[in-house]
Amino acid sequence: MSALKPRPGILEIEPYKPGESLVDGVARVIKLSSNESPLGPSPRAIKALEAAAKEQHLYPDGTCEAIRTALGRRHGLDPARIVCGAGSDELISLLARAYAGPGDEVLYSEYGFLMYPISAMGVGARPVAAPEKGLKADVDSLLAKLTKRTRILFLANPNNPTGSYLAKDEVARLVRALPLDVLLVIDAAYAEYVRRNDYSSGAELVDAHDNVVMMRTFSKIYGLAGQRIGWAYCPPAVADALNRLRNPFNVTASAQAAALAALEDIQHVDRARASNDAVLPWVTAELERLGLEVAPSVGNFVLVRFPEGAKSADAANDFLAKRGIIPRKMGAYKLPRSLRITIGTEADMRFVVATLAEFMGARQ
Ligand SMILES: Cc1ncc(COP(=O)(O)O)c(C=O)c1O
């Protein structure tokens, strides 16, 4: 036994398990376990990465100036209030470290992204889950869980793994009711996929309030999950805190170069969105036809609930895996009867639907 002891709470963390990517004995794997883009990165980003390879002896720009300027121009935001991170995962940890600690509470919605409770426990704070209604965050339920100890409220909008979202009026109502010393972090990792008039990523709320942050990522629609780059749009004081806390070179030079090129390739993003627009409703309808319950999703994935018994989610997972299809098991989210399936290419999703039809015993 080691005499060393991590700080209280650390050993209670259930390590985050990334989506699987390999299946024994299967040559071609269709990885649908991490909500990655089936189109891959923009060709322009690939070129930028090749060019960046020659400069790897140099430290990156620690301020991420070029990418912050480009993001500011694209989204109409003040670059000085943007902080980049090694994926939005790093920003979640930094926000937890900056604003919560032992004795504090970090609030999130029942089926919210797992990194929220993990980052809370990492700083010795207590994660508090507010019950959802119909697999959707509920503003009143979140407000009912506020205490004097609440320091941060993490809200994924849209949420992973449920695919549900809160309309902008609801998020605005949440902000209005929130005490000024509670930080609302709106995690809009899937914002680019949403096709709803009543949705907003929340940038305007950051402009109007000192206690709201919005986070985005290059890991999803931009197809750069391997590079690890995300960003937060913050009130000035929050940007200042994060800039003091983060490592000086927290975003690699290649990530910055790839993100800059990806941001310029609007057509590639449009293609990824159009593909999702076409395939998501088709997959949803086909799986429902098989008698499965599919939570309505505005993201690039669906949460599918299976019956109990022989046609369970675990059995479906094994059946799919044997054929090289890897969905995400949902036990860690306390949704053991469901699988989350990323929306892949149309061809891959036809194979997924046909395989699940076979699993469910439906004739094709
Ligand atoms: C809601 C949500 N936030 C953040 C992340 C982390 O993304 P990144 O790759 O930017 O760290 C994910 C990744 O799945 C996510 O689903």
The ligand as a Gaussian input file, in Angstrom:
#p B3LYP/6-31G(d) Opt

LIG

0 1
 C      -21.618000      18.185000     -24.105000
 C      -20.162000      17.989000     -24.313000
 N      -19.308000      18.902000     -23.840000
 C      -17.994000      18.777000     -24.007000
 C      -17.455000      17.695000     -24.676000
 C      -15.974000      17.592000     -24.769000
 O      -15.539000      17.977000     -26.003000
 P      -14.030000      18.308000     -26.307000
 O      -13.593000      17.298000     -27.300000
 O      -14.054000      19.708000     -26.832000
 O      -13.252000      18.215000     -25.023000
 C      -18.285000      16.718000     -25.192000
 C      -17.718000      15.553000     -25.885000
 O      -18.342000      14.572000     -26.151000
 C      -19.677000      16.865000     -25.007000
 O      -20.522000      15.943000     -25.464000

